[in-house]
């Protein structure tokens, strides 16, 4: 887990195992903090297991902070599917997968 701010974005590196809503709250508090309207870049490449509870909590926390945009970088297909379902459930419209140009800039 960690935060790096570049390109006016908050980068969140998701850990291998993410399991609870409380973990999502702590992760967002430690990275996004109280910032409102931030661009958030999620890196889930290392995720091995993510519970629906964590993903729903993550979406809720980012929505509470009115993230301006959420960019999801390569992540396991199951995580992407769960994130997409949670985003739809919570009507979080401002998220997308990273573009080829963004991936090339890494």
N, C-alpha and C positions, 0 to 999 in steps of 0.2 A: 504494500500500500504506500502511496506517496503522492506528493503534490509538487508539481513543477509548473511555473507559470511562464509560458512563452506564447508569442503571437496572441497575447491577451486571452489566453485560454487556461483553464484549470485542467491539468492532466491527472487522471486517476488510474493508477495501475491496480487492477483488481488482483487479489491474492488467489492462490490455487483453490482454496476451499472457502466458500462464502455461504453461511447457512442460516443466519437469523436476521430478523428485521432490526434488532438492536445493533448488529454488526453494520448494517447499512447506515443507520443513524450515525454511529460513531465515525464511519468512513467519510461520510459527507461533511460532518462537523469538522473533521480533521483536515479536509482538503478544501472544500468550497467555503466552509465557515458560514458567516452571515452575509456573504456577498449575494446580491440580488442581480439577476440578469446576466450571469456569467455564461461564457461559452465553455462547455464541459466536454473534454475528450476522454472517452473510456477505453482503456486498453485491457482486454480480457483474454489475451493470448494464453496466459498461464492458468486460466480457470479450468479446473478438473471437475468440480462439482459446485453448483450454485442452486440453492433452494428457491422455489417460487416465493417464499416469504422474504428472502433477502432481495430478490429482484423487485418485488412489489414495493418493499421498503425503500429501495434505491430510487425507483421512479417517483414515489411519493415525496421523498426528500428533495429531489431535484425540482419537482413541480412546485413544492412549497417555496423554494428559493427562486422560482420563476426563471429557471435556466433559459437563456436566450436561444441556445442551440445545443443539442447533444450530438456529438459525433462518435459513432461506435467503430472502433478499429478492429482488425481481425480478431475474432473470438470464436469459440466452438459453436457449431450450428445450433446446439440445444440452448445455449445461452442466448443467442440472437433470437431464436424463436420465442423463448420465454420473455425476453426483454420487449419484443414486438407486441406480444399478447398483453403484457402489463401496461405498456404505453397506450395501447388501444383502450384497455379497460379504464385507465385513468385519464383518457382523452389528452394524452401528451402528444402534441402534434409536431413539435419542433425537434425531431431526431432523425438521423440519417446515418447510413454507412459511410465510412471514409471513401473519398474518391481515389482514383489511381494516382493523381498528382499528389494528394496528401500522403499516400502510402510511399510514394517515391521520395518524398522530402524527409522521411524518417532517417 
